[in-house]
């Protein structure tokens, strides 16, 4: 959760981003390579075909990347031959990938070990509410704080779609929360995860974060922080580590998002497409965890929503980031200015680390659906705010789904 600060957005619509991972098949890699051949506003189909023709796999299943593609990546400061040996740690301004077509996130097997997962910090910047400025739209009175309740373990039995997003930023190893969501192009076999934009991209003064991975049902059995120090990877990540081979968020976040205030927060959402770190069983993420939530882009107006449940792994004090929590409250309205969409706001004591966690309510059909995600909250925990999901969010969602249709 960002303490009242803007979110991190990427490209919407067709401006999708992909990673290049040795674990991907030749076809998937070919699509990933389209990031070097596709213009920002291109639909990508022709570029995908050209990249497909350029990519090949050797007899042992390893991916060969044509030299011209490598050269084009080097123009962005990416040397794939060095990336896994520590080049990803270099956050030089000129090398910090920014645009959607620049996204690269090669799998580094074993990078996210139990210690690294446990030590990841929340991306909270501790911004004071005074940085928000005067509201120009409609804002309801600040809600009463609602104490977050620990989700009973096992988490998979009570919130199977929830998990952690882990990533590296210039400030260090960070953590957010996320939700497995349905993929309309691959019903029952989704590999899509919903989170906050600021959990994948740094906004107007930065670029894409690195080593983005999703861990469903992190610490499923609810081990204490002390016991987690000696826990195995299977105990910490019982459903595996899933690397982001594509991440996308809104234009508004890339253009507006920053480290203070609430700039871009009404568009603070992102979709990550994932692939298993070690190849897995061939099952999709949805098949692996057994569930995925629908996303409702036509949820009722704030006044008509009786209750929203927010889920996440709060990591800032007094929480330690190792336990899954939930808050349930009737939402109110929060308007940051008169031109951006009004946000949902609920009382909740969850802190940073819960950013990106799903907000679930009865959708337009009356059934549970994801209607928002945690975006911002005050320095002194007491409430959270999340964007209402409209056409921009749907554009991000549909674009990621379309790009992986049939795969």
Number of C-alpha atoms within 10 A of each C-alpha: 38 34 28 28 29 28 39 36 34 35 26 26 22 22 26 31 31 29 30 24 21 16 22 22 14 21 18 20 26 24 24 27 29 25 28 18 18 21 15 17 13 14 16 20 13 13 20 23 14 17 24 19 11 17 20 19 14 9 7 6 13 14 20 14 19 13 10 11 17 16 14 14 18 13 11 14 17 20 16 18 9 10 15 15 10 8 15 21 14 13 17 10 12 11 16 22 22 22 20 29 24 21 27 28 24 23 25 17 13 12 12 21 14 20 16 14 24 19 15 21 24 27 25 25 15 18 21 16 17 10 13 17 11 10 12 12 15 13 17 11 9 14 18 13 17 18 17 21 15 16 19 16 17 14 23 23 13 12 21 20 24 31 29 31 36 29 25 21 24 15 9 12 18 24 32 33 34 33 30 29 25 23 26 15 17 17 10 16 19 26 26 27 29 28 29 35 34 34 35 34 31 25 27 20 14 20 25 31 25 25 25 29 27 32 24 31 28 29 29 25 16 21 16 12 15 8 9 18 12 11 16 13 19 14 18 26 24 18 20 22 28 24 29 31 28 25 30 31 37 28 23 24 30 29 17 19 30 22 22 19 23 28 26 30 34 27 32 36 35 31 30 29 28 23 25 25 21 15 11 15 8 10 14 19 28 23 14 17 20 13 20 26 22 18 22 23 19 15 22 18 10 17 10 10 17 12 16 23 19 27 32 34 33 30 28 19 11 11 16 18 28 23 23 28 23 24 24 20 19 18 23 20 21 24 21 23 19 11 9 15 18 23 24 28 29 28 24 25 24 33 33 33 31 36 40 36 31 32 25 23 24 18 19 14 11 10 11 17 22 27 27 32 34 34 37 32 32 22 18 13 20 20 23 31 30 32 26 25 23 15 12 18 24 17 18 25 27 18 21 28 21 14 21 18 12 8 8
